[in-house]
Amino acid sequence: MVVACPVVVLRRAMGLFSLSAMALGCHPTEKAPSSSPPPQAPYGVYLSSSEAEGGELCFDPDSSRLRALLSAQRPNAEDSVDAQALARDLPFLEKTMRLQYAGYANLVQRGDFDLAQFFEEWRRDLSSAGAKVTVDRGLLAPLRKLRAVFPDNHHTVWGPSLREEPSFKVREYQAWVSSAEAVGPLASCRIQGPGAAFSHTLRLAPMVGPDGSRLVLTVSVRGGGERISAQCSGGAFELHPRPDVAKRIPPTQQEKLYTWRPVGDAAVITVRRLWGTGVQEQQLEELAKDYEAHRHFARIIFDFRGNGGGSDSPIYAWIAKAKNGLWDSGAERVLEGALTPCPTWNTVVQRQIQDRTVDTQEARDERAKVRAKWPHGLHRASWVYHSGVIDEHSDHPYSGRIYVLTDRHAGSSGESGPLALKLALGALLVGERTDGTLEFGNQSTFILPHSGVRWNLPIKQNLFEQPVESVGVPVDVYLADSAAPIERIVPMLMAERLPPAR
């Protein structure tokens, strides 16, 4: 895990945030509270250059405008935005993307897309729109254009999600097959039907249900219909989408994000989410502390279903207790330098504002620890490559079997956590493909200064041999019902000798 901080490098994190700020041990340097009004921050939301000690775009926790914007409800597609204010924000957004966005090089290097022309067309549309423009026209329509030429599901705007729109929705299509011989070589298969099939997702895998396990032919398709066909050397098959799984109710601010309990000879560890209030994020640290109890079970089952992400640092901390030796967590490209203190700082400020704890002494102390890691003076930001190879030194490495349950609503660190358990400890991934928000991470929020729009950019790129964005991480074993209760899943996993996926 690499923390987006120029002077601290810790264990690699592949998900939404690279570091829980509570883990930083530093000395206070934050400005002391004052009874007089704070100085006006740039655009009313960011610290001045002198206050940020050379950093750029660091949130001002004393800004009343920032507090109002970060506490506002999520807008709908038909809500209005000040069109002319947004037009004035486009140079700011273009510069921020150039300096901060991990996918910027991918966009500008495409031969079929002109980013400068994109911004100019966007500006002209806003200039002709009048005083107000809908969120759909002013924000989502341009984002659709970017998403169409370069899929990055962490590049978002605060508002409706594009993921479930028909042209972007990716589903797994599957058909029962009697044997691998009945299909023939997968390279011989040709997918036919509406939508765009991701050829690298075509595979044979076991599916477990109440009646045992069978093989399925499976492939992921964007924008497909109710069925597609696969013409293979062994025969023809009609594939249908997996049933949509209802998204689990997210935990409240009072609920624990991590729990565990014994089920037979297995320890079932449920991780509902990897971000929350300050209290909830501290509670996630109990996961690694409980390893001493977990390791005595012959099997450990992690349940990540519906986990929308956050910081996968708690998962890496647990792996450090369970793994002895080298493992490869995957390569990444991370932004380091003068700009990077702000995303880490902004994550803390945003959480404190949304928790309504920003004015407490505990919150000030937490921010002071983050500030103590900032560089001083002007620094040049740069993109740095990290191999992702980790050397663990566990005193009591785990020798049992690990299973990890996932579904299509497990995203970001809810995907990288299961993947790390597989890469480090050979965990078997069970359920269905994940959400597909993993090639880019460390999503950072920026406030467009004139319109107040919240724009989100990832500042890290995770490097994979095959694309996972939108299609998700593949599982080793499918569940016929990936929403089944754990009491039904455990006996199915224990009873089966599962053929390997290919």
N, C-alpha and C positions, 0 to 999 in steps of 0.2 A: 504494500500500500504506500503510495506516495502522497504526502500532504501538500496541497497547493500553497506552499510557504517557502520563501527563498532561503531560509536558514535552517529549516527543520525537515528532515526526510524520515518518515516512519514507514510502517507496513502499508503496502499498496491497497488502495480502495478503488473499486471499479464503478461504484454507483453514484448517487446523486451528490453527496457531499463527501469530501475526502477526510474530514476530521471533525470529531465532536469537540467544540471549543472547551468543554469542561475538562478535557484531557490535557490541555496546555498548562504547563507549570511555569509561570512567569511572575515578574514583579510589577506593581502598578505604575502606570505613567499617564493614565487618562486625566483629562482636565478636571479640576475640582469643581463640584457643584457651586453655583453662584446664585445669589438672590436677584441679580440684575438679569434682564433678558439676554439670551445668548446672541452672539453676532449672527447676522444673516448669512446662511450657508449658500454656496453656489446653487442657483435654481431653487433654493428653498428646501433641498433634501440632502445635499452632500456636504461633507466637511470641506473647509477651504484647504488649499494646498499646504499652508503652514500647519493647520491643525492635523492634517493627514500625514505630515512628515514625509512628503514626497509621493505618497500614494495618490491614486486617482480614483474618483467615483466611490469614495467611502461614505456610507450613510451617516447622517448626523442624527444621533439618537435623541437629541433635544428638539428636533424639527417637528413642529405641530403639523405641517403639511405632510411630511413623511408618515407620521403616525396615522393621519387620516387616510392616506392612500393605501397603506399596508393593512389597514383594518377594514377597508371597504369590502362589500360583498362582491362576489364574482359576477361580472356583467354578462348579460345575455346577448345573443347575436343581433337583436333588434334595438338594443340600447344605443345611445348616441355618444359620439366623440366629437370634440371641437376639430373640425376638418383643417382649419388654417393653422391652429396650434400644432396639430400633428404634422402638417407639411413642413413647418419650421423645425420639427424634431428630426426629420430624415437625415440631414447631415450628421447630427449627433449619433443617430443609430448606425449609420454607415461607418463612422469612425470607430465606434465601440465594437462593431463586428470585426473590423480590421485588426483592432488591438487585442480583443478578448475572445473571439469566437473560434473554437477549435475546428470548425468546419469551413472557415473562411477560404482557406487555400483550395479546398475541394470545389467550392463554388466558382472561384475566379479562374480555375484551370479547366473548367468545362468548355469544350469548343462550341457547344450548342446553346450557351447561355451567357449573356452580357450583364453583369451585375450593375454597372453604371447605368445602362439603359433601363434596367429594372427599376432602379430608384427614380430615374427621371420620369418614367411612365407613371409610377406611383404618385409622384409630386403633381404631375399634370392632372391626374384623376382627382386628387384632393382639391386642387385649385379650382376645378370646375364643379365641385360638389356643393358649394354654398357654405353656409355657416356650420352645419352639422352633417355628419355622415354616420351611418350605422357601423357598429362593430364589425358586422359581417363584411361590408364593402371596404371600410377603411383599414381593417386590420387582418381579418381572416382571409380575404381574397388574395392580398399579396403573399401571405404566409402559405396559402395553397400553392402558389406559383413556385415558391422556394422548395416546398416539400415535394412537388412533382418532379423537379429536376435533381433534388438531392435529399433523400429521406433522412431526417434527423428528428426524432420524436422528443428530444429534450429542448429543441429550439421552438419555443412556444410564446404565446402572449397570454396574459391573464384574462381568461374568458373561456368560451366554449372550446372543447377539444375537437380536433379534426380526426382523431383516430377512428371513430365509428362512422364517419361519412362513407357512403358506398364506394367512392373512388379510391379511398385509402384503406378501407377495412381489409385485413388479411385473415383468412380462415384456413384451417387445416381440413383437407378433403381426404376421406379414407374409405377403403373397401376391404372386406374380409377376403382372405385368400387361403387356399387349402395348404399351400406349401410354397417355398421359394422356387422350386422347380416349375410350379404352375405359372409363375411370372416370367422366369428367365432372367437374363442379365438386366439390371436396371438401366444400363446405358441404351438398351434397345427400346425402352418405353418412350412413347410420344404422347404428351398431354394435349388434349383437344377440348375446346369449350370456351365460354366467355371468361374474361379476366386474364391476368398475367401470372403465369405459374413461375415459381422460383425453383429452377431445375435442381439446384443443390440440396433442396429439402426432400427430394424424392427418395424414399427409403422403405424398407420392410422392418417392422418392429412388432414385438409382442404386445398384446393388449389383454389385461387381466379384468375379469368380471366375476360375478357370483358363480358362473358355471365353469370357471377355469380360464385358461389362456389360449388365445388364437393369434395368428399373424394378421397384420393389416398392412396394406399398401397405402402409403400416406404421402401427401405433398401439400405445400402451402401455396395459396393463390390469392392475389390481390384483386378485389373487384369482381369476383366470380359470381356465378348464378347458383341455382339449386343443385346442379350436378355437373360433373365434367367426366371425361372418359380418358382412360389410359390404354393405348394400343402398344402391347408388349409382345416380344417374340413368343412368349408362352401362351398368350391369350389376350382378350380384351376385358376391361374392367370398368364398371361405372362407380365413380366415387361421389360421395355426398359429404357436405360439411359436418364436422362435429357439432353437436348441439351446443348452443351458447350457454355458458355457465354464468349464472347470476353473480354479480359482484358482491362480495361479502360486505356487511355493514361495517364501516370503519370504526375503530375504537374511539370512545369518547376521551376527553382530556383526563378523566379520572381513572380510566382502566389501565391495567398493566399491558405493556406491549410484548412482554415475554413471560411465558409460564411453562411449566413442565409437570408431567405426572407419569407414573408407571402404568403400562398396559401389558399385562403378562410379563414376559421377560424383556420387554422393550421399554426404553425411556422415550416418551413422546414429548418433543420440544416444540412448542408453538411460538412462532415469531410473527406477530400480526402486522407490524410495521417497524421501520428502523429510523423514524424521526417522530418527534412529538414535543410536548412541553419539556422544560428543563427537568422536572421531576421524572417524567417518563424516560427521558434519555439517560438519566442516572440509573433508573431501574434496569435498563438494558444491559448495564455493566454487570448485573448479577449473573448473566448467562455464563460468562467465563468463570466466575467465582464458583458456580455450581458444577463445574466440570468434574470435580472430585466425586460428586454423587452420580453423575451421568455415566462415568467410565466403568462402573461396576455392572452395567447391564450388557447382556450379550448383543443386543441390537439397540440402535438409536435411530429414531425417526424424527426428522425435522419437518415441520409443517409450515411452508411458506405460502400457501395458497391465499391469494388476495393481497399479498404483501406488496404495497406500492412503492417501497423503497425508502431511502433516507441515507444513513451512513452505515456501510457494512463493517465498520470498525469492530463492533461487538462480535461479529462472526469470525473475523481474523484473530481477535483475541482468544476466542474459544479454540480455533485451529492451533494457535501457538501452544495451548495446553495439551492438545491431542496428537500433534505431529512431531516426529523426531527425524530430522534430515532435510534435504533440499526438496523443494517443489517449485513448479513454474506456474505462477498466477496469471501470466500473460503480459505481453508488452503493452506499453502505453506512451502517449506523448502528452506532456503536461506543460501548461504555461507557468513559468517562474520568473521572478523579477519584481520590479517596482509596482506593477499593477496588481499582483496577486494578493497582497494583504487585504484588499478591499472585499473580494468575494467571501473570504473566510470571515472577516469582520461583519460583513453585511448579513451573512447567514445568522450570526448571533444576534445582531440588532433586530432583524426581522422576527426571529422567534420571541425575543423579549417583548417587542411591541405587541405581537399577537397574543402572548401570554399575559399581557398587562402587568409585567414585572419590571419594565425597563427603568423605572425610577427607584427601584429598591437598591439598597447598598450591596446586596449580593450580586445583582445584575451589573452594577458599576465595577465591582471587583472582577467579575468574569470578563468584562470588556477590557479592563486594565491588563489582565493576563494575556489577552490576544494582542493588545497594542505593544506589549513588551517585546514581541517577536518581529515587529515591523522593522524594515531597513530604514536608515536615516539618509536624507538627501536624495538626489536624483539617481535613479537606477534604470538600466535598460532591460525591458522585459524580453524574454526569449522562450522558445519552445524547446523542451528538453525531453530526450528519449530515456525511458527506463525499461530494463529488460523484464522486470517482474519476478526474477528468481529470488526465492526466500529460503533462508536456512533456519530451521526451527530446532530447538533444543529442549524437548519435553522430557521431564523426569518420569512421567507415566504415560507413554503413548497409548492411544486407543487401538485395540487389536480386533474389535468386533466388527459387525456389519452396520453400515450407515445407509439409510434411505432418506431421500429428500422429496417431499410432495410439492408440486408446483401446479399452477394453472395459468390460463391466459391473462389473468389479472395480476400476476406476480411480475413486477416491473422494476427497472433500474437496479438498485441494490437488492431488491427482492429477486432479481435474477443473478446478480454477481455473487451473492451469498451462497446460493445453491451451487453455482459453478465452481466457486472456490472450494467448497466441501468435496466436490467430485475430483477436482484437480489435485488437492492436497491429500485426501484420505480415501479416494476411490469410491465415494458415495454413489449410489444408484439413484438417478433422477427418475421420478415416477409421477404420472399424471397426464400432462399435456404441455405442448410448447408454451413458453413464457410470452410476455407482452411484447418484447422487442424494442426496449428503450435502453440499450446497453452499449452501443458503439461510441456514444458520446456521453460524458458525465460531468459531475461537479457543476450542475446547473446553477447559474448565478442570476439573480434578479437585478435589473437596472430600471430606473425610473426615467422615462423620457421627459425632459425638463419642462416643456411648455404644455403638453397635453396631460401629463401625469400618468400616462399609460405604463403598465408594468410589463417589461419585455424580458424574457428569460433566455440566456445563452449558456451553453455548456463550454467549459474552459479546458476540457480534457478529452482526448480521443483514445479509446481502447482499441487495440489492433488485433484483429482476428484473421485466421486463415480463410474463413468463409464468412459472408455477410450474416449478421444476426439482427440487424436493425429491421424492425417491423415483423420479421418472421420469428424471432425469439430463439431461446436456447432449446435444442432438441432434448427430449427425454429418452431414457433407455427403455422404459416400460410405460405404455399408455394404460390409463384406467378407463374402463368403459364409462364409468361415472366419476369424473374427477371432483365432484362436489360431495361424494359419499362421506358419511361420518367416519371418524378415525377407527371406531370400534369395528366397522365392516371392512376397512382397508387392511388392518393389521393381519387378520387371519388369511386374507387372500395372498398377501406378500409372503407369509410364512409357509404357505402350502405349496407354492409353485417353484418348479425348476424352470426358470425362464430362458427361452432361447435368446441369443444376443441379437440386437438390432444391427442392420447393415444398410 
